[in-house]
Amino acid sequence: DSGVTQTPKHLITATGQRVTLRCSPRSGDLSVYWYQQSLDQGLQFLIQYYNGEERAKGNILERFSAQQFPDLHSELNLSSLELGDSALYFCASSATEGWYEQYFGPGTRLTVT
Amino acid sequence: GIQVEQSPPDLILQEGANSTLRCNFSDSVNNLQWFHQNPWGQLINLFYIPSGTKQNGRLSATTVATERYSLLYISSSQTTDSGVYFCAVEAGSQGNLIFGKGTKLSVKP
C-alpha cells in the first residue's frame, strides 16, 4: 500500500457527461501528479500541483481541469466526456516539488459508453 | 516533439537470468525516470536518473545523457519482476513528462 488513495475505483458514465476523480496524497506529501493510461495513448502525464499551485503541465486536454485544495487532496475534473477518454487515471504524490520518489495510487478506471 | 523509444518491446526470461532494457531519446532532456507496472496495474517509481548510475538491490540504471540513452539492468530476475517497465523523460519548459511504450517482461519460474 503506497498510502495514496483514489476514489472511486471504477466509474462508468456516458458521453457528454462530467466526472470528478479524487486523490488523497500520502501524509505530508505536497506534490500531486495526475496520469492517464489508455490502450491508444499509453501512459501520459497530465498535470502536477505542488502545495496548491500548478507546477508542471503535460498533455492535459482543455476539457480536463485539476486543482489541489488546502488540505492537499486533489481533484481531476473531466467534462464533455468522449469514448476516447476511457482510461485508467493514476494519481501520485511526492514530498518534493520535483519528480523524485513519486508514490502511486491504485488508479481510477473510467469507462465512457 | 521528443521521441522516447524502448527496447525490446517484449522479453521473456527464466528466473535467475539477467536482462538489460534500453531507452533511447531523441533530444536533450532535463531528467529521466524508470517505472515498473506490475501485472495487477500498480505503478512504482524505480529510479530518477538524469545522468550517471544508480543501484537499488538487484536493479541498477545508467543514463548517458550525451548519447541520449538509458539502460535498466535487472540481475537474478524473479517472478515478481514481471510487468511493464517504462522509461520517461522530462522535456520542454512546462516540465512535460514523456513516456516510452514500455518493455513487457515476463519471468518464468
Backbone of each chain as ProteinMPNN parsed JSONL, in Angstrom:
{"seq_chain_A": "DSGVTQTPKHLITATGQRVTLRCSPRSGDLSVYWYQQSLDQGLQFLIQYYNGEERAKGNILERFSAQQFPDLHSELNLSSLELGDSALYFCASSATEGWYEQYFGPGTRLTVT", "coords_chain_A": {"N_chain_A": [[0.84, -1.189, 0.0], [0.698, 2.096, -1.039], [-0.028, 4.381, 0.288], [-1.325, 6.38, -0.977], [-4.503, 7.37, -1.871], [-7.261, 6.791, -4.037], [-10.363, 7.746, -5.328], [-13.396, 7.365, -7.222], [-12.895, 3.743, -7.423], [-13.775, 2.558, -9.735], [-15.565, 3.841, -12.524], [-18.344, 4.393, -14.443], [-19.714, 6.018, -17.139], [-21.631, 8.172, -19.334], [-21.163, 9.415, -22.707], [-20.486, 12.89, -23.061], [-20.951, 13.572, -20.459], [-19.888, 14.738, -17.155], [-17.243, 14.158, -14.858], [-15.698, 13.691, -11.627], [-12.614, 12.956, -10.304], [-10.948, 11.824, -7.432], [-8.11, 12.367, -5.332], [-6.122, 11.481, -2.62], [-3.192, 12.422, -1.161], [-0.147, 10.884, 0.188], [0.431, 11.185, 3.702], [1.751, 14.275, 4.522], [2.929, 14.705, 2.041], [3.469, 17.083, -0.515], [3.246, 17.39, -3.216], [1.167, 16.537, -5.982], [0.484, 14.422, -8.658], [-1.03, 13.793, -11.817], [-1.907, 11.163, -14.003], [-2.677, 9.594, -17.136], [-3.649, 6.497, -18.471], [-4.08, 4.731, -21.321], [-5.14, 2.386, -23.852], [-4.749, 3.324, -26.43], [-3.178, 5.696, -26.235], [-1.195, 5.114, -24.452], [0.849, 5.651, -21.556], [0.433, 8.734, -20.071], [1.508, 11.844, -18.854], [-0.37, 14.196, -17.062], [-0.767, 16.524, -15.299], [0.77, 18.436, -12.654], [0.576, 19.414, -9.253], [1.868, 21.471, -6.7], [1.764, 22.05, -3.422], [-0.668, 23.392, -3.713], [-0.314, 24.945, -5.96], [-0.082, 25.041, -9.527], [2.434, 23.156, -11.014], [3.728, 21.723, -13.068], [2.946, 20.884, -16.437], [1.354, 18.663, -18.625], [0.125, 16.65, -21.224], [-2.608, 17.597, -21.023], [-6.0, 17.822, -21.733], [-8.133, 20.538, -22.816], [-10.682, 20.166, -21.917], [-10.337, 18.997, -19.55], [-9.616, 19.559, -16.114], [-7.824, 20.441, -13.151], [-7.262, 20.623, -9.6], [-5.687, 21.482, -6.51], [-6.397, 21.265, -3.179], [-6.514, 23.189, -0.039], [-6.156, 21.24, 1.995], [-4.548, 19.527, 0.74], [-5.5, 17.423, -0.818], [-6.442, 16.345, -4.104], [-8.329, 17.022, -7.05], [-9.446, 15.794, -10.158], [-11.086, 16.969, -12.852], [-13.174, 15.943, -15.404], [-14.698, 16.779, -18.347], [-17.443, 16.945, -20.755], [-17.302, 14.333, -21.8], [-15.738, 11.887, -23.872], [-15.678, 8.878, -25.882], [-13.04, 8.145, -26.181], [-11.85, 8.986, -23.852], [-11.936, 7.02, -22.055], [-10.098, 5.253, -19.742], [-7.367, 4.427, -17.522], [-6.837, 6.299, -14.703], [-4.261, 7.616, -12.96], [-3.07, 8.787, -9.848], [-0.346, 10.321, -8.242], [1.86, 10.943, -5.492], [4.281, 13.081, -3.881], [6.896, 14.07, -1.67], [8.449, 16.058, -2.551], [9.094, 18.925, -4.71], [9.877, 18.337, -7.197], [10.449, 15.598, -9.421], [11.109, 13.383, -7.968], [10.83, 10.229, -6.23], [8.016, 9.428, -6.429], [4.885, 8.265, -5.322], [2.457, 6.006, -6.175], [-1.097, 5.901, -6.521], [-3.786, 3.445, -6.616], [-5.286, 3.874, -8.863], [-8.04, 5.046, -10.921], [-10.481, 3.557, -12.764], [-11.941, 4.617, -15.631], [-14.765, 4.34, -17.579], [-16.262, 5.232, -20.513], [-19.316, 5.27, -22.055]], "CA_chain_A": [[0.0, 0.0, 0.0], [1.554, 3.279, -1.197], [-0.503, 5.469, 1.129], [-2.086, 7.295, -1.819], [-5.829, 6.806, -2.117], [-8.007, 7.366, -5.143], [-11.764, 7.351, -5.387], [-13.756, 5.972, -6.975], [-12.034, 2.764, -8.095], [-14.335, 2.381, -11.074], [-16.578, 4.826, -12.862], [-18.912, 4.195, -15.778], [-20.567, 7.15, -17.431], [-21.978, 8.28, -20.752], [-20.536, 10.517, -23.434], [-21.042, 14.202, -22.787], [-21.07, 13.814, -19.024], [-18.744, 15.285, -16.419], [-16.938, 13.379, -13.66], [-14.614, 14.18, -10.786], [-11.79, 11.922, -9.677], [-10.341, 12.385, -6.228], [-6.838, 11.775, -4.903], [-5.565, 11.921, -1.344], [-1.769, 12.061, -1.146], [0.419, 10.379, 1.438], [0.526, 12.204, 4.728], [2.945, 15.11, 4.451], [3.367, 14.985, 0.674], [2.945, 18.353, -1.005], [3.017, 17.306, -4.664], [0.245, 15.557, -6.549], [0.626, 14.283, -10.106], [-2.077, 13.005, -12.457], [-1.509, 10.468, -15.224], [-3.709, 8.845, -17.841], [-3.127, 5.331, -19.193], [-5.068, 4.136, -22.216], [-4.554, 1.481, -24.841], [-4.348, 4.1, -27.614], [-2.163, 6.73, -25.982], [-0.185, 4.676, -23.49], [0.899, 6.369, -20.291], [0.661, 10.16, -20.311], [1.483, 12.767, -17.719], [-1.361, 15.251, -17.276], [-0.52, 17.781, -14.585], [1.302, 18.348, -11.302], [0.384, 20.511, -8.324], [2.737, 21.467, -5.529], [1.264, 22.913, -2.357], [-1.789, 24.194, -4.186], [-0.006, 25.687, -7.189], [0.287, 24.23, -10.682], [3.891, 23.131, -11.096], [4.124, 21.211, -14.381], [1.769, 20.581, -17.237], [1.627, 17.748, -19.723], [-0.848, 16.581, -22.311], [-3.951, 17.665, -20.464], [-6.943, 18.433, -22.646], [-8.821, 21.711, -22.268], [-11.905, 19.683, -21.26], [-9.927, 18.478, -18.238], [-9.014, 20.533, -15.212], [-7.464, 19.864, -11.857], [-6.895, 21.561, -8.551], [-5.241, 20.924, -5.245], [-7.063, 22.019, -2.125], [-5.654, 23.488, 1.115], [-5.79, 20.038, 2.753], [-3.619, 18.88, -0.2], [-6.092, 16.462, -1.726], [-6.568, 16.905, -5.441], [-9.425, 16.524, -7.874], [-9.315, 15.907, -11.609], [-12.407, 17.098, -13.434], [-13.209, 15.606, -16.83], [-16.019, 17.189, -18.825], [-17.782, 16.644, -22.161], [-16.554, 13.092, -21.982], [-15.782, 11.183, -25.152], [-15.314, 7.464, -25.746], [-11.584, 8.063, -26.083], [-11.387, 9.342, -22.507], [-11.904, 5.792, -21.256], [-8.694, 5.018, -19.401], [-7.03, 4.337, -16.112], [-6.277, 7.571, -14.265], [-3.441, 7.453, -11.753], [-2.568, 9.912, -9.091], [0.852, 10.018, -7.47], [2.251, 12.056, -4.622], [5.688, 13.143, -3.508], [7.215, 15.106, -0.687], [9.276, 17.075, -3.203], [8.496, 19.731, -5.769], [10.304, 17.786, -8.477], [9.931, 14.323, -9.912], [11.657, 12.262, -7.216], [10.078, 9.456, -5.237], [6.566, 9.5, -6.559], [4.159, 7.093, -4.854], [1.251, 5.964, -6.983], [-2.321, 5.298, -6.07], [-4.214, 2.276, -7.387], [-5.93, 4.283, -10.103], [-9.489, 5.037, -11.147], [-10.777, 3.124, -14.139], [-13.088, 5.328, -16.187], [-15.333, 3.79, -18.811], [-17.247, 6.125, -21.11], [-20.115, 4.462, -23.004]], "C_chain_A": [[0.882, 1.25, 0.0], [1.176, 4.396, -0.251], [-1.281, 6.524, 0.351], [-3.443, 6.641, -2.109], [-6.515, 7.56, -3.249], [-9.436, 6.845, -5.086], [-12.428, 8.029, -6.572], [-12.762, 5.023, -7.647], [-12.47, 2.588, -9.543], [-15.421, 3.422, -11.279], [-17.045, 4.543, -14.282], [-19.882, 5.346, -16.017], [-20.78, 7.255, -18.941], [-21.233, 9.448, -21.397], [-21.258, 11.817, -23.124], [-21.13, 14.556, -21.315], [-19.789, 14.393, -18.436], [-18.525, 14.431, -15.162], [-15.791, 14.04, -12.9], [-13.925, 13.005, -10.134], [-11.046, 12.566, -8.52], [-9.078, 11.623, -5.846], [-6.445, 12.353, -3.558], [-4.117, 11.477, -1.272], [-1.367, 11.411, 0.177], [0.524, 11.524, 2.431], [1.842, 12.967, 4.598], [3.429, 15.428, 3.049], [2.689, 16.239, 0.154], [2.633, 18.332, -2.498], [2.009, 16.217, -4.997], [0.403, 15.592, -8.063], [-0.553, 13.454, -10.621], [-1.558, 12.433, -13.773], [-2.724, 9.762, -15.815], [-3.05, 7.674, -18.557], [-4.248, 4.716, -20.012], [-4.363, 3.246, -23.225], [-4.024, 2.268, -26.04], [-3.137, 4.985, -27.345], [-1.043, 6.28, -25.056], [-0.294, 5.479, -22.209], [1.243, 7.825, -20.585], [0.593, 10.931, -19.002], [0.483, 13.878, -18.019], [-0.95, 16.559, -16.611], [0.019, 17.481, -13.191], [0.945, 19.599, -10.512], [1.34, 20.343, -7.159], [2.195, 22.501, -4.555], [0.216, 23.894, -2.879], [-1.564, 24.922, -5.495], [0.338, 24.712, -8.316], [1.787, 24.317, -10.892], [4.38, 22.678, -12.468], [2.874, 20.77, -15.118], [2.158, 19.683, -18.385], [0.535, 17.819, -20.755], [-2.283, 16.61, -21.796], [-4.859, 18.427, -21.412], [-7.62, 19.629, -21.982], [-10.111, 21.318, -21.556], [-11.602, 19.149, -19.858], [-9.369, 19.623, -17.404], [-8.725, 19.851, -13.895], [-7.226, 20.97, -10.861], [-6.438, 20.79, -7.327], [-5.751, 21.836, -4.147], [-6.124, 22.271, -0.941], [-5.292, 22.265, 1.946], [-4.94, 19.088, 1.91], [-4.244, 17.759, -1.03], [-6.301, 17.148, -3.071], [-7.769, 16.272, -6.139], [-9.116, 16.786, -9.337], [-10.718, 15.894, -12.177], [-12.337, 16.85, -14.936], [-14.611, 15.937, -17.334], [-16.181, 16.863, -20.301], [-17.105, 15.354, -22.591], [-16.804, 12.448, -23.337], [-15.353, 9.73, -24.907], [-13.81, 7.303, -25.517], [-11.023, 8.457, -24.728], [-11.383, 8.132, -21.584], [-10.452, 5.404, -21.005], [-8.588, 4.765, -17.91], [-6.359, 5.65, -15.735], [-5.568, 7.349, -12.931], [-3.138, 8.807, -11.139], [-1.302, 9.435, -8.378], [1.125, 11.192, -6.547], [3.727, 11.951, -4.272], [5.873, 14.237, -2.469], [7.944, 16.275, -1.344], [8.505, 17.831, -4.272], [8.802, 19.119, -7.134], [9.677, 16.442, -8.768], [10.365, 13.138, -9.053], [10.602, 11.56, -6.383], [8.581, 9.68, -5.286], [5.965, 8.18, -6.078], [2.784, 7.107, -5.522], [0.075, 5.355, -6.25], [-2.725, 4.15, -6.973], [-4.922, 2.613, -8.689], [-7.452, 4.266, -10.036], [-9.707, 4.621, -12.596], [-12.06, 3.793, -14.591], [-13.503, 4.669, -17.49], [-16.422, 4.742, -19.293], [-17.995, 5.343, -22.182], [-20.979, 5.348, -23.892]], "O_chain_A": [[1.7, 1.449, 0.898], [1.99, 5.287, -0.006], [-1.833, 7.453, 0.94], [-3.505, 5.491, -2.543], [-6.376, 8.774, -3.401], [-9.679, 5.665, -4.831], [-12.07, 9.157, -6.909], [-11.875, 5.476, -8.371], [-11.646, 2.483, -10.452], [-16.104, 3.829, -10.34], [-16.238, 4.463, -15.208], [-20.761, 5.613, -15.197], [-20.179, 6.514, -19.718], [-20.742, 10.347, -20.713], [-22.476, 11.844, -22.947], [-21.358, 15.714, -20.964], [-18.765, 14.52, -19.107], [-19.478, 14.034, -14.492], [-15.026, 14.832, -13.451], [-14.56, 12.167, -9.495], [-10.578, 13.7, -8.614], [-8.988, 10.407, -6.012], [-6.436, 13.57, -3.376], [-3.836, 10.28, -1.316], [-2.132, 11.39, 1.141], [0.685, 12.683, 2.049], [2.916, 12.366, 4.568], [4.254, 16.324, 2.872], [1.49, 16.44, 0.352], [1.854, 19.149, -2.989], [1.991, 15.142, -4.397], [0.45, 16.662, -8.669], [-1.016, 12.532, -9.949], [-0.875, 13.106, -14.545], [-3.66, 9.388, -15.109], [-2.004, 7.841, -19.183], [-5.242, 4.238, -19.465], [-3.152, 3.34, -23.424], [-2.983, 1.928, -26.601], [-2.191, 5.018, -28.132], [-0.049, 6.988, -24.893], [-1.374, 5.928, -21.824], [2.227, 8.112, -21.266], [-0.274, 10.691, -18.162], [0.491, 14.441, -19.114], [-0.803, 17.582, -17.28], [-0.239, 16.419, -12.624], [1.004, 20.711, -11.037], [1.592, 19.232, -6.692], [2.178, 23.696, -4.851], [0.219, 25.073, -2.527], [-2.505, 25.459, -6.08], [0.973, 23.684, -8.084], [2.352, 25.409, -10.944], [5.366, 23.216, -12.972], [1.887, 20.345, -14.518], [3.173, 19.91, -19.045], [0.072, 18.899, -21.122], [-3.077, 15.724, -22.115], [-4.537, 19.534, -21.844], [-7.676, 19.728, -20.756], [-10.587, 22.05, -20.688], [-12.517, 18.883, -19.079], [-8.732, 20.537, -17.926], [-9.308, 18.817, -13.568], [-7.013, 22.123, -11.237], [-6.758, 19.615, -7.143], [-5.55, 23.05, -4.195], [-5.066, 21.649, -0.842], [-4.221, 22.241, 2.552], [-4.651, 17.968, 2.333], [-3.56, 17.191, -1.881], [-6.332, 18.376, -3.16], [-8.159, 15.141, -5.848], [-8.601, 17.841, -9.709], [-11.457, 14.925, -12.005], [-11.542, 17.468, -15.645], [-15.599, 15.429, -16.803], [-15.218, 16.552, -21.003], [-16.424, 15.299, -23.616], [-17.915, 12.462, -23.867], [-14.756, 9.401, -23.882], [-13.372, 6.438, -24.758], [-9.83, 8.277, -24.481], [-10.885, 8.205, -20.461], [-9.672, 5.246, -21.944], [-9.554, 4.87, -17.156], [-5.403, 6.064, -16.391], [-6.17, 6.957, -11.931], [-2.977, 9.815, -11.827], [-1.211, 8.28, -7.964], [0.669, 12.308, -6.799], [4.335, 10.884, -4.357], [5.105, 15.197, -2.404], [8.045, 17.355, -0.762], [7.416, 17.431, -4.681], [8.081, 19.352, -8.105], [8.528, 16.18, -8.412], [10.026, 11.998, -9.37], [9.64, 12.16, -5.902], [7.964, 10.076, -4.297], [6.48, 7.106, -6.392], [2.049, 8.091, -5.442], [0.226, 4.419, -5.464], [-2.077, 3.903, -7.99], [-5.135, 1.737, -9.527], [-8.057, 3.575, -9.217], [-9.191, 5.243, -13.525], [-13.128, 3.573, -14.02], [-12.686, 4.469, -18.39], [-17.38, 5.023, -18.573], [-17.383, 4.814, -23.11], [-21.711, 4.843, -24.743]]}, "seq_chain_B": "GIQVEQSPPDLILQEGANSTLRCNFSDSVNNLQWFHQNPWGQLINLFYIPSGTKQNGRLSATTVATERYSLLYISSSQTTDSGVYFCAVEAGSQGNLIFGKGTKLSVKP", "coords_chain_B": {"N_chain_B": [[8.071, 16.868, -31.414], [9.832, 15.459, -28.568], [11.059, 12.118, -28.863], [10.637, 8.951, -27.423], [12.024, 5.862, -27.195], [11.708, 2.47, -26.465], [13.371, -0.612, -25.902], [13.839, -4.201, -25.614], [10.475, -4.592, -26.98], [9.108, -6.72, -25.853], [9.987, -9.251, -23.492], [11.068, -12.358, -22.444], [12.054, -14.227, -19.719], [13.938, -16.707, -17.944], [13.657, -17.498, -14.534], [16.179, -16.128, -12.483], [17.85, -15.301, -14.49], [19.693, -12.62, -16.11], [19.016, -9.276, -17.314], [18.844, -6.592, -19.721], [17.358, -3.547, -20.275], [16.534, -1.068, -22.612], [16.452, 2.457, -23.234], [15.983, 4.908, -25.518], [16.298, 8.332, -26.386], [15.309, 11.267, -28.194], [16.244, 13.859, -27.954], [17.836, 16.458, -25.987], [17.329, 16.15, -22.486], [15.754, 17.042, -19.362], [15.452, 15.409, -17.213], [15.353, 11.874, -16.402], [13.4, 9.012, -15.906], [12.66, 5.769, -14.538], [10.042, 3.423, -14.432], [8.024, 0.847, -12.951], [5.36, -1.249, -13.754], [3.328, -3.488, -12.257], [1.818, -6.771, -12.877], [-0.761, -6.442, -11.873], [-1.325, -3.859, -12.187], [-0.285, -1.868, -10.548], [1.78, 0.958, -10.182], [5.202, 1.779, -9.835], [7.74, 4.0, -8.96], [10.92, 3.649, -10.029], [13.602, 4.64, -10.513], [15.084, 7.857, -10.471], [16.968, 9.358, -12.716], [18.822, 11.386, -14.194], [21.414, 11.406, -15.113], [24.417, 9.388, -15.031], [24.894, 6.563, -12.775], [22.818, 4.447, -10.858], [21.961, 2.297, -8.145], [19.726, -0.142, -6.869], [19.276, -2.584, -4.912], [18.732, -5.514, -6.706], [18.389, -4.18, -9.014], [19.647, -1.824, -11.333], [20.481, 1.317, -12.862], [21.599, 3.163, -15.653], [22.315, 6.241, -17.103], [23.303, 7.824, -20.016], [23.537, 10.814, -20.837], [24.645, 12.43, -22.82], [24.771, 10.779, -24.993], [22.206, 10.117, -25.276], [20.704, 7.94, -24.135], [19.416, 5.412, -21.91], [19.892, 2.736, -19.63], [18.423, -0.059, -18.084], [19.2, -2.389, -15.735], [18.504, -5.663, -14.77], [19.221, -7.972, -12.424], [19.609, -11.464, -11.64], [16.847, -12.29, -12.008], [13.467, -12.366, -10.773], [10.216, -13.851, -10.366], [8.541, -11.904, -9.476], [9.477, -9.67, -10.701], [8.193, -9.411, -13.051], [6.132, -7.678, -15.436], [5.498, -4.389, -16.755], [7.995, -2.211, -17.867], [8.616, 1.154, -17.818], [10.132, 3.922, -19.365], [10.67, 7.379, -18.86], [10.936, 10.75, -19.886], [11.747, 14.112, -19.053], [10.862, 16.988, -20.723], [11.009, 20.157, -22.41], [9.694, 23.457, -21.556], [7.562, 23.496, -19.825], [7.762, 21.312, -18.288], [6.866, 18.776, -19.118], [6.322, 15.299, -18.97], [7.394, 12.673, -20.812], [6.496, 9.515, -21.896], [7.863, 6.309, -22.789], [6.811, 3.445, -24.77], [7.097, 1.205, -23.299], [8.573, -1.835, -21.941], [7.62, -5.096, -21.913], [8.021, -7.444, -19.5], [8.352, -10.824, -18.806], [8.867, -13.135, -16.354], [9.679, -16.394, -15.974], [9.069, -19.183, -13.8]], "CA_chain_B": [[8.429, 16.726, -30.016], [10.826, 14.442, -28.235], [10.642, 10.733, -29.032], [11.223, 8.022, -26.457], [11.871, 4.505, -27.718], [12.19, 1.439, -25.561], [13.587, -1.936, -26.494], [12.878, -4.721, -26.584], [9.088, -4.404, -26.546], [8.742, -7.873, -25.025], [11.145, -10.036, -23.054], [10.717, -13.497, -21.595], [13.254, -14.714, -19.063], [13.833, -17.741, -16.922], [14.043, -16.979, -13.221], [17.611, -16.179, -12.243], [18.598, -14.697, -15.595], [19.906, -11.174, -16.09], [18.499, -8.626, -18.511], [19.102, -5.173, -19.917], [16.324, -2.839, -21.016], [17.117, 0.152, -23.154], [15.588, 3.607, -23.522], [16.633, 5.943, -26.331], [15.503, 9.551, -26.522], [15.748, 11.952, -29.417], [16.723, 15.218, -27.723], [18.301, 16.677, -24.612], [16.244, 16.082, -21.511], [16.072, 17.555, -18.036], [15.632, 14.253, -16.337], [14.875, 10.599, -16.916], [12.939, 8.14, -14.823], [12.201, 4.423, -14.829], [8.89, 2.995, -13.653], [7.589, -0.529, -13.126], [3.945, -1.51, -13.522], [3.199, -4.929, -12.072], [0.692, -7.332, -13.639], [-2.023, -6.004, -11.294], [-1.512, -2.457, -12.548], [0.354, -0.916, -9.626], [2.961, 1.634, -10.702], [6.244, 2.136, -8.868], [8.828, 4.822, -9.47], [12.127, 2.908, -9.696], [14.795, 5.49, -10.499], [15.185, 9.204, -11.044], [18.369, 9.236, -13.095], [19.139, 12.213, -15.361], [22.739, 11.022, -15.617], [25.154, 8.543, -14.105], [24.447, 5.226, -12.439], [22.251, 4.237, -9.529], [21.64, 0.904, -7.881], [18.773, -0.397, -5.802], [19.148, -4.029, -4.839], [19.089, -6.22, -7.949], [18.172, -3.281, -10.146], [20.505, -0.646, -11.473], [20.19, 2.085, -14.067], [22.655, 4.069, -16.121], [21.913, 7.176, -18.158], [24.375, 8.557, -20.702], [22.731, 11.892, -21.411], [25.291, 12.96, -24.033], [24.467, 9.862, -26.089], [20.74, 10.037, -25.317], [20.12, 6.643, -23.828], [19.487, 4.92, -20.545], [19.776, 1.284, -19.529], [17.966, -0.611, -16.808], [19.701, -3.745, -15.561], [17.86, -6.49, -13.756], [20.043, -9.166, -12.218], [18.975, -12.576, -10.91], [15.43, -11.933, -12.081], [12.491, -13.133, -10.015], [8.876, -13.755, -10.983], [7.939, -10.622, -9.056], [9.961, -8.6, -11.593], [7.317, -9.366, -14.223], [5.336, -6.468, -15.583], [5.955, -3.487, -17.816], [8.949, -1.194, -17.431], [8.503, 2.384, -18.605], [11.106, 4.994, -19.258], [10.021, 8.663, -19.118], [11.877, 11.865, -19.876], [11.175, 15.444, -18.913], [11.319, 17.854, -21.807], [10.211, 21.355, -22.595], [9.712, 24.45, -20.482], [6.473, 23.278, -18.878], [8.032, 20.136, -17.482], [6.09, 17.626, -19.549], [6.996, 14.008, -18.838], [7.03, 11.874, -21.978], [6.749, 8.105, -21.636], [8.009, 5.333, -23.855], [5.714, 2.482, -24.82], [7.336, 0.184, -22.292], [9.067, -3.191, -22.216], [6.865, -6.062, -21.111], [8.906, -8.511, -19.034], [7.738, -11.997, -18.165], [9.869, -14.01, -15.755], [9.08, -17.714, -15.759], [9.716, -19.933, -12.71]], "C_chain_B": [[9.412, 15.591, -29.797], [10.231, 13.03, -28.374], [11.371, 9.871, -28.007], [10.955, 6.606, -26.952], [12.475, 3.499, -26.753], [12.338, 0.121, -26.296], [14.138, -2.886, -25.454], [11.452, -4.451, -26.118], [8.616, -5.526, -25.622], [9.993, -8.666, -24.697], [10.656, -11.139, -22.135], [12.008, -14.076, -21.034], [12.924, -15.891, -18.16], [14.283, -17.111, -15.605], [15.541, -17.164, -13.003], [18.445, -15.547, -13.33], [18.741, -13.195, -15.384], [19.343, -10.557, -17.366], [18.863, -7.15, -18.519], [17.999, -4.588, -20.777], [16.892, -1.495, -21.433], [16.051, 1.201, -23.426], [16.411, 4.618, -24.302], [15.724, 7.158, -26.413], [16.154, 10.475, -27.538], [16.33, 13.342, -29.198], [17.228, 15.336, -26.283], [17.109, 16.702, -23.663], [16.719, 16.624, -20.168], [16.232, 16.435, -17.024], [15.06, 13.018, -16.991], [14.482, 9.72, -15.728], [12.576, 6.777, -15.387], [11.076, 4.07, -13.863], [8.638, 1.513, -13.927], [6.093, -0.606, -12.841], [3.762, -3.017, -13.413], [1.949, -5.457, -12.8], [-0.685, -6.946, -13.087], [-2.242, -4.502, -11.478], [-0.843, -1.438, -11.653], [1.648, -0.357, -10.222], [3.918, 1.962, -9.569], [7.321, 2.931, -9.591], [10.135, 4.151, -9.058], [13.331, 3.826, -9.508], [14.482, 6.856, -11.083], [16.649, 9.352, -11.404], [18.681, 10.051, -14.342], [20.52, 11.932, -15.946], [23.383, 10.099, -14.596], [24.499, 7.202, -13.861], [23.909, 5.193, -11.024], [21.92, 2.763, -9.38], [20.653, 0.82, -6.744], [18.528, -1.91, -5.778], [19.61, -4.698, -6.119], [18.918, -5.351, -9.188], [19.211, -2.171, -10.143], [20.164, 0.036, -12.784], [21.368, 2.989, -14.371], [22.081, 4.937, -17.202], [23.15, 7.869, -18.698], [23.679, 9.65, -21.485], [23.32, 12.398, -22.722], [25.006, 12.077, -25.241], [22.988, 9.512, -26.146], [20.21, 8.617, -25.166], [20.26, 6.35, -22.338], [19.266, 3.416, -20.575], [19.299, 0.912, -18.132], [18.419, -2.068, -16.757], [18.914, -4.452, -14.469], [18.704, -7.749, -13.613], [19.267, -10.192, -11.406], [17.466, -12.384, -10.841], [14.557, -12.904, -11.287], [11.123, -12.944, -10.661], [8.199, -12.448, -10.625], [8.452, -9.442, -9.876], [9.082, -8.477, -12.834], [6.483, -8.094, -14.232], [5.878, -5.641, -16.734], [6.859, -2.422, -17.21], [8.862, -0.007, -18.377], [9.675, 3.309, -18.311], [10.345, 6.289, -19.554], [11.057, 9.764, -19.009], [11.119, 13.167, -19.727], [11.75, 16.327, -19.992], [10.444, 19.094, -21.857], [10.179, 22.24, -21.358], [8.615, 24.218, -19.45], [6.649, 22.021, -18.054], [7.192, 18.946, -17.851], [6.93, 16.355, -19.453], [6.483, 13.105, -19.946], [7.442, 10.424, -21.729], [7.029, 7.337, -22.92], [6.853, 4.345, -23.79], [5.915, 1.309, -23.866], [7.948, -1.086, -22.831], [8.301, -4.128, -21.294], [7.769, -7.243, -20.771], [8.091, -9.615, -18.369], [8.861, -12.889, -17.649], [9.19, -15.316, -15.381], [9.812, -18.456, -14.649], [10.442, -21.172, -13.226]], "O_chain_B": [[9.771, 14.864, -30.723], [9.068, 12.791, -28.049], [12.564, 10.044, -27.761], [9.803, 6.2, -27.108], [13.603, 3.658, -26.288], [11.552, -0.219, -27.181], [14.819, -2.465, -24.52], [11.249, -4.108, -24.953], [7.817, -5.296, -24.714], [10.927, -8.749, -25.493], [9.927, -10.893, -21.174], [12.94, -14.377, -21.779], [11.8, -16.048, -17.683], [15.193, -16.283, -15.586], [16.098, -18.221, -13.301], [19.629, -15.28, -13.125], [18.018, -12.585, -14.597], [19.21, -11.239, -18.382], [19.147, -6.547, -17.484], [17.735, -5.072, -21.878], [17.642, -0.865, -20.687], [14.917, 0.891, -23.793], [17.418, 5.124, -23.807], [14.504, 7.017, -26.5], [17.372, 10.472, -27.722], [16.851, 13.949, -30.134], [17.062, 14.422, -25.475], [16.035, 17.202, -23.994], [17.915, 16.66, -19.877], [17.044, 16.515, -16.102], [14.37, 13.099, -18.007], [15.151, 9.699, -14.695], [12.229, 6.646, -16.561], [11.133, 4.362, -12.668], [8.988, 0.994, -14.986], [5.615, -0.098, -11.826], [4.012, -3.743, -14.375], [1.127, -4.675, -13.277], [-1.685, -7.115, -13.784], [-3.223, -3.945, -10.985], [-0.837, -0.25, -11.975], [2.498, -1.106, -10.702], [3.502, 2.37, -8.484], [7.751, 2.575, -10.689], [10.439, 4.083, -7.867], [13.996, 3.792, -8.472], [13.727, 6.992, -12.046], [17.496, 9.46, -10.516], [18.797, 9.49, -15.432], [20.767, 12.187, -17.124], [22.954, 10.032, -13.444], [23.656, 6.756, -14.639], [24.456, 5.815, -10.114], [21.635, 2.072, -10.358], [20.714, 1.588, -5.784], [17.696, -2.436, -6.516], [20.735, -4.483, -6.57], [19.274, -5.763, -10.292], [19.597, -1.654, -9.095], [19.627, -0.585, -13.702], [22.036, 3.505, -13.475], [21.43, 4.443, -18.123], [23.945, 8.429, -17.944], [23.281, 9.458, -22.634], [22.579, 12.757, -23.637], [24.996, 12.553, -26.376], [22.568, 8.701, -26.972], [19.386, 8.153, -25.954], [21.075, 6.935, -21.625], [18.55, 2.892, -21.428], [19.722, 1.498, -17.135], [18.068, -2.873, -17.62], [18.689, -3.907, -13.389], [18.878, -8.5, -14.572], [18.398, -9.854, -10.603], [16.883, -12.322, -9.758], [14.867, -14.087, -11.153], [10.905, -11.991, -11.41], [7.374, -11.941, -11.386], [7.925, -8.335, -9.765], [9.225, -7.519, -13.593], [6.173, -7.518, -13.19], [6.623, -6.137, -17.579], [6.54, -1.815, -16.188], [9.017, -0.153, -19.589], [10.13, 3.448, -17.176], [9.464, 6.298, -20.413], [11.942, 9.722, -18.155], [9.995, 13.309, -20.209], [12.967, 16.412, -20.163], [9.298, 19.087, -21.408], [10.578, 21.834, -20.267], [8.723, 24.691, -18.318], [5.804, 21.69, -17.222], [6.829, 18.163, -16.973], [8.107, 16.347, -19.815], [5.291, 12.806, -20.017], [8.593, 10.144, -21.395], [6.51, 7.662, -23.988], [6.024, 4.395, -22.881], [5.0, 0.512, -23.654], [7.857, -1.382, -24.023], [8.323, -3.983, -20.072], [8.226, -7.957, -21.664], [7.261, -9.367, -17.494], [9.705, -13.343, -18.421], [8.255, -15.343, -14.581], [11.037, -18.378, -14.555], [11.036, -21.911, -12.442]]}, "name": "protein", "num_of_chains": 2, "seq": "DSGVTQTPKHLITATGQRVTLRCSPRSGDLSVYWYQQSLDQGLQFLIQYYNGEERAKGNILERFSAQQFPDLHSELNLSSLELGDSALYFCASSATEGWYEQYFGPGTRLTVTGIQVEQSPPDLILQEGANSTLRCNFSDSVNNLQWFHQNPWGQLINLFYIPSGTKQNGRLSATTVATERYSLLYISSSQTTDSGVYFCAVEAGSQGNLIFGKGTKLSVKP"}
